Amino acid sequence: MKRKNKAPLFVGLFVVLMFVLGAFFNSQNNGTQQPRAQFDDASPTGGKGLQLVLERLGYTVSPVYEPQKTVPPNAKVWLILDPETAFSRDEAEQLLAWVRGGGTLIYCTGVLEFSWASAPNETSGGIKILRQALEIPEYFAGSALQQRPPAQPILSPLTLDAISIYRSGVQKARGTGWQFGQARENAQRRAGVLRIADAPGGSIFRHDLGKGRVIALPDAWLFTNYALAQDDNAVLVTNLIRAHAPSGAVFFDERQHDDNFAPPERDSVVARLRKPPFSTAIWQLLVAALVFWAFAGRRLGRAIELEKRAPVTRASQFAHAMGALFQKAVRPKAAAQVIGENFRRELARRVGLSPAENDETLARRAHELCGVPFETIDKLLLNARAPIGDEAQILRDAQAMERVLEALKTRR
């Protein structure tokens, strides 16, 4: 029966699997197109460059991953650049109280669209309190915001306001062009809100709260490695910090928890395997295993039937094995001589004569008892004394000898 070739089926399943994986990773990437500017991240959207610049200027730079009972006493600048940062309401109140006491908070709200079903940190009570305090709506969009920010946008010239403490040494700077919505534009008219930059280069506002201030931006592109390498962006970013904190400690806030906080698995093996590059490597190994199973573990051609061979007797197997043994000992016909001598002795015993009798006498007596032709038995006795022919002929003689002895056994 001809087996059906299933290789096309497995190839089709593999292609479908690749499409599914591609759609999955694409959906994952769509939700993380905004830069996170994370501490010690050297990618274009990371914050490694900002960390190095601040350390060169003499600041102490540290990340914050875990819940904080209080704001560290040495903190001068607090950075919330990651749009996925989330913390509890109590921590938000502590952070706002720290700002009112003289701290500087730089907060990138993250560009959101009306079409989004949810924001990365929508469930964070602390983020909601921070937005309410700064009168930033939950969702906002500018006239130029029709699509999500691309993975690496083309930065536009940044139009700075006349606040000299931020313009010092800045001849040209660039931003994404994203701006706060109309609701936020109206909030600038209230006391304590100053515009630092405006469209087309994007919105930057300063909110004065008590003795401190919050510098709000719609996205974190200005703080990424990609943007800091262009024009005077690095000077502008350091001016935003040095103008209010000439020295001290700067903290990257990268917490990801809420009021119903459970201890994170940041240092566990399982948590690390769930994140790139380990998760990507695991998916690649899984796909490679599936490809190997589909192509190497399956027969791609038609089944090849084994060669049909005639059944062999034990005598021929013994002769073949002995022949191979004596062949190695450079005595190819020794096995045939041993078989012949055994045949002569066994034949003489079964016919009741002595092995010393001549071939004719033994052959006639055996013919009378078993009915095998006289000529056949006489020829076998002759070949038993002096084997002739090749190995195939010797095997055939051994099989014939076995049949003669079997015939004598049954006739007795």
C-alpha positions as a printed NumPy array, in Angstrom:
array([[  0.   ,   0.   ,   0.   ],
       [  1.396,   3.336,  -1.001],
       [  1.854,   5.766,   1.876],
       [  0.574,   9.294,   1.485],
       [  3.216,  12.007,   1.553],
       [  2.378,  14.323,   4.449],
       [  5.288,  16.737,   3.959],
       [  3.132,  19.432,   2.214],
       [  0.715,  19.325,   5.157],
       [  3.494,  19.98 ,   7.67 ],
       [  4.972,  22.718,   5.507],
       [  1.557,  24.394,   5.358],
       [  1.156,  24.141,   9.125],
       [  4.622,  25.625,   9.59 ],
       [  3.753,  28.603,   7.358],
       [  0.517,  29.174,   9.29 ],
       [  2.45 ,  28.992,  12.561],
       [  4.937,  31.591,  11.327],
       [  2.06 ,  33.924,  10.396],
       [  0.527,  33.475,  13.849],
       [  3.852,  34.147,  15.582],
       [  4.443,  37.166,  13.36 ],
       [  1.016,  38.56 ,  14.197],
       [  1.65 ,  37.95 ,  17.898],
       [  5.001,  39.731,  17.943],
       [  3.602,  42.518,  15.774],
       [  0.766,  43.077,  18.237],
       [  3.3  ,  43.085,  21.06 ],
       [  5.435,  45.656,  19.256],
       [  2.436,  47.864,  18.463],
       [  1.814,  48.268,  22.15 ],
       [  5.434,  49.238,  22.887],
       [  6.238,  51.63 ,  20.049],
       [  6.584,  54.484,  22.521],
       [ 10.115,  54.853,  23.873],
       [ 10.634,  53.704,  27.436],
       [ 14.052,  55.373,  27.906],
       [ 14.884,  52.825,  30.574],
       [ 17.929,  52.955,  32.782],
       [ 20.975,  51.158,  31.347],
       [ 19.208,  50.438,  28.017],
       [ 21.632,  51.061,  25.121],
       [ 19.053,  50.605,  22.341],
       [ 17.887,  53.657,  20.315],
       [ 14.793,  53.957,  22.548],
       [ 16.737,  53.423,  25.803],
       [ 18.06 ,  55.836,  28.412],
       [ 21.674,  54.661,  28.673],
       [ 22.918,  57.893,  27.077],
       [ 21.039,  60.063,  29.576],
       [ 22.452,  58.01 ,  32.433],
       [ 26.029,  58.475,  31.183],
       [ 25.573,  62.22 ,  30.568],
       [ 24.223,  62.808,  34.072],
       [ 26.973,  60.723,  35.674],
       [ 29.58 ,  62.718,  33.752],
       [ 28.048,  65.905,  35.156],
       [ 28.507,  64.566,  38.698],
       [ 24.989,  63.325,  39.458],
       [ 24.291,  60.077,  41.263],
       [ 21.96 ,  58.115,  38.98 ],
       [ 19.93 ,  55.106,  40.14 ],
       [ 16.886,  53.133,  38.94 ],
       [ 13.798,  52.456,  41.066],
       [ 12.099,  49.08 ,  40.536],
       [ 10.478,  48.278,  43.88 ],
       [  7.749,  50.011,  45.931],
       [  8.934,  53.02 ,  47.93 ],
       [  7.668,  53.816,  51.42 ],
       [  9.131,  57.32 ,  51.116],
       [ 10.999,  59.287,  48.506],
       [ 14.766,  58.898,  49.143],
       [ 15.99 ,  61.923,  51.114],
       [ 18.871,  62.588,  48.7  ],
       [ 16.591,  62.704,  45.635],
       [ 16.767,  65.969,  43.685],
       [ 15.293,  64.878,  40.331],
       [ 12.719,  62.149,  39.685],
       [ 12.307,  60.837,  36.113],
       [  9.144,  59.061,  34.93 ],
       [ 10.059,  58.384,  31.296],
       [  8.701,  54.87 ,  30.89 ],
       [  4.999,  54.923,  29.816],
       [  4.563,  51.538,  31.524],
       [  5.577,  52.874,  34.941],
       [  2.797,  52.302,  37.495],
       [  2.616,  52.771,  41.247],
       [  0.094,  53.088,  44.063],
       [ -1.955,  56.097,  45.139],
       [  0.008,  56.474,  48.373],
       [  3.278,  56.592,  46.441],
       [  1.814,  59.225,  44.11 ],
       [  0.799,  61.382,  47.103],
       [  4.295,  60.989,  48.557],
       [  5.821,  61.986,  45.213],
       [  3.62 ,  65.088,  44.911],
       [  4.428,  66.051,  48.494],
       [  8.124,  65.707,  47.663],
       [  7.647,  67.988,  44.625],
       [  5.864,  70.62 ,  46.745],
       [  8.828,  70.477,  49.116],
       [ 11.243,  71.498,  46.356],
       [ 11.804,  68.425,  44.17 ],
       [ 11.878,  68.337,  40.365],
       [  9.749,  65.747,  38.595],
       [ 10.161,  65.142,  34.856],
       [  7.086,  63.272,  33.673],
       [  6.54 ,  61.936,  30.148],
       [  2.868,  61.099,  29.984],
       [  3.038,  58.911,  26.86 ],
       [  1.227,  59.705,  23.616],
       [ -2.215,  58.095,  23.635],
       [ -4.9  ,  57.907,  20.954],
       [ -8.65 ,  58.017,  21.319],
       [ -8.777,  54.685,  19.452],
       [ -6.771,  52.864,  22.087],
       [ -8.849,  50.534,  24.258],
       [ -6.545,  51.014,  27.223],
       [ -3.265,  52.576,  28.199],
       [ -0.287,  50.536,  29.458],
       [ -0.668,  51.958,  32.983],
       [ -4.412,  52.68 ,  32.935],
       [ -5.034,  50.654,  36.095],
       [ -2.368,  52.481,  38.098],
       [ -4.017,  54.603,  40.754],
       [ -0.818,  56.55 ,  41.258],
       [ -0.649,  57.589,  37.592],
       [ -4.281,  58.764,  37.703],
       [ -3.604,  60.942,  40.751],
       [ -0.535,  62.412,  39.061],
       [ -2.544,  63.232,  35.913],
       [ -5.301,  64.827,  37.971],
       [ -2.844,  66.98 ,  39.877],
       [ -1.352,  68.231,  36.586],
       [ -4.805,  68.508,  34.92 ],
       [ -3.719,  66.157,  32.132],
       [ -6.697,  64.271,  30.632],
       [ -6.682,  60.469,  30.538],
       [ -6.578,  60.58 ,  26.734],
       [ -5.286,  63.416,  24.607],
       [ -4.362,  63.997,  20.964],
       [ -3.014,  66.904,  18.995],
       [ -3.972,  67.947,  15.489],
       [ -0.894,  66.189,  14.092],
       [ -1.54 ,  62.958,  16.034],
       [ -3.407,  60.679,  13.639],
       [ -1.314,  57.55 ,  14.016],
       [  0.753,  55.943,  16.695],
       [  4.335,  57.175,  16.94 ],
       [  6.559,  55.197,  14.553],
       [  9.292,  52.979,  15.913],
       [ 11.914,  55.659,  15.145],
       [ 10.309,  58.957,  14.106],
       [ 11.874,  61.833,  12.196],
       [ 12.364,  64.582,  14.766],
       [ 11.14 ,  68.095,  13.983],
       [ 12.794,  71.395,  14.963],
       [ 11.822,  72.264,  18.524],
       [ 10.541,  75.824,  19.043],
       [ 11.651,  76.928,  22.521],
       [  9.994,  79.648,  24.571],
       [ 11.982,  82.615,  25.866],
       [ 12.831,  81.047,  29.241],
       [ 16.569,  81.679,  29.268],
       [ 17.495,  79.079,  31.903],
       [ 16.568,  76.328,  29.457],
       [ 17.767,  77.983,  26.234],
       [ 21.362,  78.513,  27.367],
       [ 23.708,  76.831,  24.839],
       [ 20.84 ,  75.514,  22.731],
       [ 21.03 ,  76.708,  19.141],
       [ 18.874,  73.949,  17.673],
       [ 16.898,  71.108,  19.239],
       [ 14.517,  68.517,  17.865],
       [ 11.36 ,  66.793,  19.125],
       [  8.687,  64.456,  17.801],
       [  6.061,  67.097,  17.119],
       [  3.468,  65.448,  19.379],
       [  1.576,  67.896,  21.566],
       [ -0.979,  67.808,  24.332],
       [ -4.65 ,  67.996,  23.422],
       [ -6.791,  71.117,  23.476],
       [ -7.846,  70.463,  27.083],
       [ -4.211,  70.669,  28.154],
       [ -3.527,  73.731,  26.001],
       [ -6.205,  75.626,  27.935],
       [ -4.598,  74.641,  31.249],
       [ -1.532,  76.753,  30.474],
       [ -3.528,  79.869,  31.225],
       [ -3.81 ,  79.073,  34.91 ],
       [ -1.17 ,  80.356,  37.292],
       [  1.928,  78.221,  37.736],
       [  2.   ,  76.702,  34.242],
       [  4.754,  77.873,  31.875],
       [  5.304,  76.797,  28.277],
       [  8.87 ,  75.7  ,  27.545],
       [  8.361,  74.474,  23.974],
       [  5.5  ,  74.542,  21.516],
       [  4.527,  72.994,  18.188],
       [  5.729,  72.075,  15.619],
       [  8.477,  70.528,  17.727],
       [  6.175,  69.271,  20.465],
       [  4.844,  70.492,  23.804],
       [  6.882,  70.897,  26.995],
       [  5.273,  72.53 ,  30.05 ],
       [  6.48 ,  73.359,  33.535],
       [  3.997,  73.076,  36.397],
       [  5.034,  74.877,  39.574],
       [  3.761,  73.047,  42.678],
       [  4.758,  74.639,  45.988],
       [  8.538,  74.965,  46.072],
       [  9.06 ,  72.422,  43.32 ],
       [  7.948,  71.839,  39.772],
       [  6.869,  69.167,  37.293],
       [  8.186,  69.298,  33.729],
       [  5.649,  67.453,  31.555],
       [  6.236,  66.103,  28.054],
       [  3.852,  64.078,  25.88 ],
       [  6.53 ,  61.465,  25.117],
       [ 10.056,  60.436,  26.121],
       [ 11.738,  60.642,  22.718],
       [ 13.754,  63.708,  23.738],
       [ 15.476,  61.641,  26.474],
       [ 16.32 ,  58.59 ,  24.345],
       [ 19.738,  57.646,  22.954],
       [ 18.343,  58.279,  19.461],
       [ 17.382,  61.908,  20.183],
       [ 20.265,  62.874,  22.472],
       [ 22.713,  62.356,  19.597],
       [ 21.   ,  65.037,  17.457],
       [ 21.719,  68.767,  17.491],
       [ 21.681,  70.314,  20.998],
       [ 19.149,  67.926,  22.505],
       [ 21.594,  66.725,  25.172],
       [ 22.208,  70.344,  26.252],
       [ 18.471,  71.048,  26.47 ],
       [ 17.804,  67.916,  28.52 ],
       [ 20.613,  68.666,  30.97 ],
       [ 19.391,  72.284,  31.214],
       [ 15.957,  71.017,  32.303],
       [ 17.69 ,  69.217,  35.176],
       [ 20.612,  71.521,  36.062],
       [ 18.393,  74.622,  36.191],
       [ 16.695,  73.291,  39.33 ],
       [ 19.16 ,  70.687,  40.679],
       [ 22.839,  71.58 ,  40.053],
       [ 23.871,  68.384,  41.894],
       [ 22.42 ,  65.489,  43.838],
       [ 20.722,  62.192,  43.043],
       [ 18.598,  61.472,  39.968],
       [ 16.23 ,  58.493,  39.987],
       [ 14.759,  56.63 ,  36.992],
       [ 11.287,  55.518,  38.121],
       [ 10.565,  52.195,  36.427],
       [  8.15 ,  50.653,  38.92 ],
       [  5.36 ,  48.459,  37.604],
       [  2.805,  47.791,  40.331],
       [ -0.429,  49.227,  41.726],
       [ -2.353,  49.402,  44.99 ],
       [ -2.921,  45.634,  44.932],
       [  0.776,  45.03 ,  44.842],
       [  2.274,  41.539,  44.903],
       [  6.063,  41.047,  45.174],
       [  7.483,  41.118,  41.643],
       [  9.396,  38.244,  40.104],
       [ 12.114,  40.504,  38.752],
       [ 15.024,  38.332,  39.881],
       [ 13.372,  34.927,  39.455],
       [ 14.367,  32.588,  36.647],
       [ 10.781,  32.372,  35.354],
       [ 10.456,  36.156,  35.183],
       [ 13.701,  36.464,  33.23 ],
       [ 12.676,  33.744,  30.78 ],
       [  9.456,  35.624,  30.047],
       [ 11.341,  38.695,  28.855],
       [ 13.52 ,  39.314,  25.78 ],
       [ 16.011,  38.134,  24.736],
       [ 15.258,  34.846,  26.528],
       [ 11.616,  34.675,  25.405],
       [ 12.671,  35.339,  21.807],
       [ 15.316,  32.608,  21.993],
       [ 12.764,  30.137,  23.404],
       [ 10.352,  30.876,  20.544],
       [ 13.164,  30.418,  18.021],
       [ 14.145,  27.071,  19.551],
       [ 10.498,  25.955,  19.483],
       [ 10.139,  26.878,  15.813],
       [ 13.454,  25.154,  14.984],
       [ 12.285,  22.001,  16.789],
       [  9.015,  22.015,  14.86 ],
       [ 10.858,  22.442,  11.564],
       [ 13.233,  19.61 ,  12.447],
       [ 10.328,  17.354,  13.398],
       [  8.418,  18.212,  10.225],
       [ 11.279,  17.652,   7.788],
       [ 13.745,  15.294,   9.469],
       [ 11.269,  13.17 ,  11.385],
       [  8.955,  12.46 ,   8.467],
       [  9.499,  10.413,   5.282],
       [  9.391,  12.822,   2.352],
       [  9.375,  10.185,  -0.426],
       [  7.495,   6.976,  -1.096],
       [  8.151,   3.938,   1.065],
       [ 10.86 ,   1.598,  -0.258],
       [ 10.041,  -2.051,   0.216],
       [ 12.71 ,  -4.38 ,   1.574],
       [ 14.187,  -6.912,  -0.793],
       [ 12.372, -10.232,  -0.597],
       [ 14.716, -13.107,   0.182],
       [ 14.089, -16.845,   0.184],
       [ 14.068, -18.516,   3.59 ],
       [ 17.346, -20.094,   4.597],
       [ 18.009, -23.144,   6.722],
       [ 20.093, -23.354,   9.854],
       [ 22.712, -25.354,   7.993],
       [ 23.241, -22.63 ,   5.438],
       [ 23.432, -20.   ,   8.179],
       [ 26.016, -22.089,   9.992],
       [ 27.972, -22.628,   6.793],
       [ 27.893, -18.927,   5.992],
       [ 29.065, -17.984,   9.461],
       [ 31.816, -20.606,   9.447],
       [ 32.811, -19.566,   5.941],
       [ 33.205, -15.949,   7.056],
       [ 35.295, -17.115,  10.013],
       [ 37.605, -19.305,   7.949],
       [ 37.792, -16.64 ,   5.25 ],
       [ 39.426, -14.367,   7.78 ],
       [ 41.791, -17.21 ,   8.713],
       [ 42.776, -17.514,   5.029],
       [ 41.156, -21.017,   4.863],
       [ 38.004, -20.369,   2.805],
       [ 37.118, -24.108,   2.29 ],
       [ 37.837, -25.329,   5.808],
       [ 34.21 , -24.835,   6.82 ],
       [ 33.054, -26.967,   3.851],
       [ 35.436, -29.763,   4.886],
       [ 34.107, -29.73 ,   8.47 ],
       [ 30.521, -29.842,   7.238],
       [ 31.39 , -32.668,   4.79 ],
       [ 33.055, -34.796,   7.474],
       [ 30.081, -34.324,   9.804],
       [ 27.724, -35.274,   6.964],
       [ 29.64 , -38.489,   6.196],
       [ 29.733, -39.6  ,   9.847],
       [ 26.025, -38.765,  10.429],
       [ 25.003, -40.496,   7.173],
       [ 26.962, -43.65 ,   8.054],
       [ 25.443, -43.706,  11.543],
       [ 21.878, -43.4  ,  10.235],
       [ 22.283, -46.142,   7.597],
       [ 24.043, -48.504,  10.069],
       [ 27.438, -48.599,   8.32 ],
       [ 30.967, -47.453,   9.108],
       [ 32.238, -44.053,   7.873],
       [ 35.18 , -45.988,   6.385],
       [ 32.934, -47.596,   3.756],
       [ 33.353, -46.314,   0.22 ],
       [ 31.036, -43.641,  -1.196],
       [ 29.141, -46.053,  -3.472],
       [ 28.165, -48.385,  -0.607],
       [ 27.013, -45.525,   1.627],
       [ 25.095, -43.868,  -1.222],
       [ 23.24 , -47.055,  -2.238],
       [ 22.278, -47.881,   1.339],
       [ 20.998, -44.319,   1.921],
       [ 19.06 , -44.447,  -1.371],
       [ 17.344, -47.628,  -0.286],
       [ 16.304, -46.128,   3.066],
       [ 15.171, -42.586,   2.125],
       [ 14.533, -42.692,  -1.631],
       [ 16.885, -39.809,  -2.471],
       [ 18.549, -40.463,  -5.871],
       [ 21.801, -42.443,  -5.663],
       [ 23.654, -39.967,  -7.895],
       [ 22.773, -37.034,  -5.619],
       [ 24.04 , -38.745,  -2.459],
       [ 27.165, -40.041,  -4.191],
       [ 27.996, -36.534,  -5.465],
       [ 27.501, -35.038,  -1.985],
       [ 29.852, -37.63 ,  -0.457],
       [ 32.437, -36.823,  -3.125],
       [ 32.165, -33.068,  -2.453],
       [ 32.367, -33.731,   1.276],
       [ 35.917, -35.069,   0.884],
       [ 37.09 , -32.385,  -1.54 ],
       [ 34.849, -29.28 ,  -1.694],
       [ 34.668, -27.692,  -5.131],
       [ 33.103, -24.554,  -6.525],
       [ 32.54 , -21.163,  -4.966],
       [ 30.847, -20.279,  -1.679],
       [ 27.377, -20.341,  -3.236],
       [ 27.915, -23.918,  -4.46 ],
       [ 29.221, -24.992,  -1.061],
       [ 26.109, -23.487,   0.574],
       [ 23.857, -25.359,  -1.818],
       [ 25.694, -28.64 ,  -1.063],
       [ 25.322, -27.994,   2.682],
       [ 21.575, -27.457,   2.256],
       [ 21.297, -30.693,   0.197],
       [ 23.219, -32.606,   2.886],
       [ 20.78 , -31.32 ,   5.494],
       [ 17.81 , -32.472,   3.424],
       [ 19.292, -35.985,   2.992],
       [ 19.821, -36.331,   6.746],
       [ 16.261, -35.102,   7.411],
       [ 14.907, -37.664,   4.928],
       [ 16.818, -40.484,   6.661],
       [ 15.518, -39.31 ,  10.033],
       [ 11.882, -39.504,   8.918],
       [ 12.279, -42.942,   7.239],
       [ 13.845, -44.661,  10.228]])
